[in-house]
Amino acid sequence: MHKFMEQIELIDHHCHAVTNQDLDRATFESLMSEGDRAVPGCTQFDKPLGLMMGKWCAPVLGLAPHADPDSYLSARKALGAREVARRLAGQTGVNLMLIDTGFLAERLYDCNEMKAVTGIQTKEVIRIEALMEEVARSGITSGRELALAFVETLGARSAFASGLKSIVAYRTSFDIPQSRPSETEVFLAADEWLRQLADGTSKRLEDVTLVRFALWEAGELCRKHKFPLQLHVGIGDRDIFMPKCDPTVFAPFIKDMEDWGVSITLLHCYPFIREAAWLSEVFSNVYMDIGVMQSFAGPFAKKIIGEAMEITPFYKQLYSSDAFGLAEMHYLGAALFRKGMAEVLNGWISTGDVTANKAEQIATAICSGNAKRIYNL
C-alpha cells in the first residue's frame, strides 16, 4: 500500500493559502501553534509537529533530515517565501485545493496566486461569518440593509465557489437555538450589531441570531448549488469553548440539512473523532475529515487515521490538510496522511480483513473520490 499511497491523487477539500511573506522565527513558530503565547525558553520545534518538519521538510529545502531549527529557518529565509511554497505546498501530489479564503486573507496568497506558485488547481470555499463582517463594514447603515446585502453578496459569490463554510462552533458554540430566526429578529439583531461595531464594543460576528441567519442562508445556497456546507469542529485556538464544539450538539441543524439534501462536512473533528464518525454513520448527509491532526500528531498520525476509520463508512471520509500559513503544513498533511493510511490498510491486509484490491478502492474514495462526488468536481 505504501507505493500505491505515494502515487495516489489527493483532493484537499479544506485548506488555507500560505503566507506571501518571509518570516522571522517568532512569527514562524506562532504559525506552528494553536496557542497565542510563547513559553519563554521553549520552542515549538519541541513537539511532534517540529519533529516532522525536521524529518520530512528539511530535505526538501536542501538540508539533512532533522536539521536543527536555526539551520532550517536560515535555509527557508535564503530560499524566500515563494520558493518555499513551490517546493513544499507544490510537491504534495494534491491535484486540487479547496481554499477557505475567510481568515487573514491579506497575509496570504489568494487562490490565483496559490495556483501560480504551486501549479495546483484551486477553488474557493466562502466563510460565511467573514463575508457578513465584510458586508457590515462596507458602509451599511441599517440592520435591514445588512441582511439584504449579505444575502445578495453571498448569492453572487457562491456562484463561483465550490462550497460554503461556517465557524459557528468558534463564534457561538454549537449549543445554540438551531431554528431559522424570523426576519424581524434578524433586522433587530443586525441593528444592534452595527451599533456595537460603530462604538467599538464588537469587532466580529458573534451574535447568535445573525449566525443562525447566515447558516440558514448558506443552507439554501448549498441546496441550490448542490455543494456541501463545511462546519468547523473541535480543535482550534483558545477562543473555542471545547465542550460545546462536540458536533453531536448540532444534530438538529444537521437533520434539517439532511431533509434538504445538503451535505455537511465536519472539519478536523479532534478530539471528537468518534462523535463525528457516529454522525457520519447515522446521518446520510454527514462527512468527516481529520485535517491538521496528521501534522500535529506526527508519529501518531496512523493512530488518528485508524480511529477515524473505526466505524466511519468509507464513502463518508475526506482528505484535508487544514494547512494554514506555512507551506510545511501542506506538505506534512499529505505526506503523513499517505503514510498513515498505508500503515492502517496494510495492517488490515495482513490480518485478512481486506483484500489489497479493496484496500486500494477504499483509499481512492477517501483521497479523492468522495470529494469529487459531493463537491461536483
N, C-alpha and C positions, 0 to 999 in steps of 0.2 A: 504493500500500500504506500510505502514511502515514495517510491518513484512515481506512482500514479498521482499522489497528492502534490508532489513538487511541480507537476506539469498541468494540473487541472485549472480550468478557468475559474476565476473568482469574480463575483459582483459584490462590491462593498456597498450594502444598501443603506448604511448610515455612517457618515464620517463628516469631518470638517476639513477645511483647507489648512495649509501650513503657512507659517509666518513668512512674510516677504522681507524680513529684516535680519541682519546679523545680530547675534545675541551675546550679551555678556554672561558670565557664569551664573550670577544670581537670577537673571531672567530665565535662562535655560533651565535651571533647577526648579524654578517656580512652575514651569510647564510640565515637570515630571511629577507633580504632586496635586492632589485634590485639596490640600490644605493651603492656607494663605499666610502662614507664618513659619519662617525658617527656625530651626533649632540651632542656637549658637554652638559652633564646634562640630556640627554634624553635617552630613551631605546626603542628598537624595540618591547618590550613587550607591549608598549602603542599604539597598533593598532589592528585591527580586528584579524590578524593572531596570535598575542600574547594572545588575549582573548581565542581563540580557543585552543591554546596549553594548557592553564590553565584548560579549561573545559574538553577537550577530552583526552589529552595525560597524564596529571598529574596522573589520577587514574591508567593508565596502568603501570606507573612507581612506583606505590605503595603509592602515595600521595593523599591527599584530593583534590577534584576539586578546581580549582582556587588557588592552592598553589602559594605563592609568587615566583618571578623569582629566588631569591637566593636559596631557598629550592629546587626548580625544578632542577636547574643546579647542585646542590650538589648531589641530588639523581641520576641524569643522570651520573655524573662522577663516583659515587660509583659503579654503575652497570657496567660501561665500554661500549665502543663503540659497541662491538659485541652483548652484551646482549640487549642494547637499540635497535639495529637494529632488533634483533629477535623479541622483544616484539612489536615494533611499525610497522616496514616495513613488518614483518612476520605475522601480525594479521589484515590484511586488507580485507580478503576474496577475494583477487585477485588470479586468477589461473595462469596467465601468465603475465610477464612483458617484453615488447619490449624496450630494453635499448639502448639509444643513448650513445655510448662509446667515442665520439669525443671531450669531453670537460673536461679538468683537470683529465684525467683518472688516473694519478699517485697518486692522493689523495683519490681515491675511490676504493671500491671493484670492481673486474672485474665481468663479467657475471657469471662465475662458482662460484665465492665466494659469490655473491648475492644469488644464488640458495642454496648454502650450509648453509648460515646464516639464510635465511628466510624460506627455504623449498618451495619456489615458483619457478616454471619453468621460465627460461629466454631465450630470443633470442636477437641477436644483430641487431641494426639498425646502418648503417655506415654513418657518417657525411662526405660528400664528400670534403668539403673545408679542414677539418682537415687531411684527407687522402692525399690530394695533398701537404699539408705542410710537412707531414711526408716523402713523397717521395722526395720532394725537398731538404730535409736535410739528405738524405741517401748517399750523395756522387755524386749526379748528376752534370754534368758539362756543359750541353748544353740544350737549350730550346727544341730541338727535342727529346733528350733523356728523358727529364722530361715528355713531353706529352705522349710519348710511354710507359714509365714506369708507369705513372698514369693509363692509360687505362688498362694495363696488371694487375696491382695490384688491381684496383677496380674490374675488372672482376673476379679475383681469390677470393677476399674477399666476393664478392656478392654471390658466390655460396653457402656460409654458413650463409647468413644473411636472415632477414625477410623483409627488406626494406632499402631504402636509404633516406637520409635527406640532405637538403640544408639550410644554413643560409644566402642565398643571400640577404635577407632583412637587415640583420646586416651589411654585408660586403660592399655592393654597393647600397643598397636600391632596391626596385622593379622597380624604374624608370630608366631603362637601355635599350639599344637595346636588343631585345629578340630573334633575329635570331641566327642561328648557325654560329660561326665565321669560316673563312677559315683556312686551315692548315697553310698557310703562316702567317696569323695573329696570330695564336696560338704560333707558334715557335718563332716569334719575341717578342711577349709579354712574353713568358717564359724565353727567353734570358735576357730580361730587368729585370724581377723579380728576377732571380738568381743573377744578378749583385747587385741588391738592398739588397738582403739577405746577400750577401758577405760583402758589405760595411756598413751594419747595418742601412740603411735608410728604410728598410721594415722588419717587424717582423712577418707578417701574410699575408695570401692571401686576397688582396683587388682589384686586377686587374680585370676590367670589362670583358675583353676578356677571361681571364682564368676562371673566374667564369661562364661565358656563356658556355665555352667549357666543363667544369665539369658538368653543368646542362644537356647539351645535351647527354653527355656520360652516365650520370645517367639515363636519359630517355630511352636510348637504352637498358640498362640493366633491367630497370623496365619492359619494354615491353617484353624482353626475359624471365624474371623470373615470370612475371605476379604478381608483388607485387607493392605497392604504393611508390610514391615519397613524402616524408613529406616536408612541407615548413613552416618555422618559420614565424609567423605573429604577428605584434603588440608588446605587452608588452615585455620588456626586459630591460637591463641596459641602461645607458645614451649614449652609443655608437650609439644607434639607432636614426635615423632622422625620427621621428614618422610619419609625414605626408606622407612620401614615403614608409611606411610599410603597407599601405592600400592594401589588396590583389587584389582589383579590378584593380590596376595599372598593375598587372601581367597577365591580361586576355589573351593577345596574346599568351604567352607561354602556359598557361592553355589550350587554344583552340588547340594548336599544339599537346599537350599531349592527349587531348580528341580524336583527329584524330588517334593517335597511340593506343588508348585503355588503356592508363596509368592513374591509379587513382592518384589524388592529394589529400593529407590530409593536411588541414590547421590547424596549431597548435596554441593554446592559444587564438588567434583571438581578444582579448580585446585590445583596445576599439572598434575594427572593427567587432563586433559580427554580426550586421545586414548586413554589407557588405559581410561577409563570408557566411551568410545564403542565401543572394541573389545569390552568385556564386554557392552555392550548389543546388539552385533551377533551375538555367538556364544552368549549365554545367552538363552533365551526369556523369563526372568523378570526381567531387569535393565533398569531405567530410570535416567535421569540428569537432573540439572539443573546449572545453573551459578550457583545462588543466591549472593548477596552480591558476586559478581565484577562484575556490571554496575555496581554502585555504586562499588566500589573502582577499577575500570578507567576509569570516566568516559568520556572521549572515545574510548577504545579498546573500549568495550562491543561495538561492531559486530564487531571482530576476535575477541573472545572467543566471541560468539554464532556467528560463522562457523566457528570451529574446532570448536565443539560439534556443528555440523551437517555436518561433513565426511563422516562415514560413519554417524552415528547414524540408525537408522530414525526416521522422523518420528513413528511411533506409540510411540516409546520416550523421548521428551523431555517434560519437565515444566517449567512456570514455577514459580520460587520467588524470594523476595527474601532469605531468611535474615535479615530485618531483626531487630535486637535493640536494645531500649532507646530508641533515637532514632526518633521518628516520621519524620524525614527519610529513614531507610533504607527505610521502606515506600514513601514517595513516589518516591524515586530508583530503587529497584528496579524499580518498574512503569514509570516514565517512560523510563528508559534501555533497558529491555528492549523496550518498544514501538518506540522509535526505532531501536534496533539491528536488531531483527528486520525492520522495514520496509526498512531500508537493504540488508540481506542479500538479501531476497526481491526487492526492486526490481532489484538487480544481476542476479539470475537471470532475471528477466523481460526485462530489456534485452538480454541475450545470447541469448534464445530458449530457455533451458534449462527454463523452466517457463511455463505459461500463467498469466494473472492469476487465473483461477478456481481452478486447482490451488494456487497460492500461498496463496490465502485458506483453502483446505482444510487446508493444512499448518499455517498459523498458528493456526487454530481448534483443531486437535488438540493442539498444544503448549501453547497458552494455557489450555485448559480441558478439552477432550475426553478427553485421556488420563487426566487426574486423575479425572474423573467415572467413567471405566471402572474403574480399578484400585482406587479408594477406595470404589467402590459408592455414589457420591453421587447 
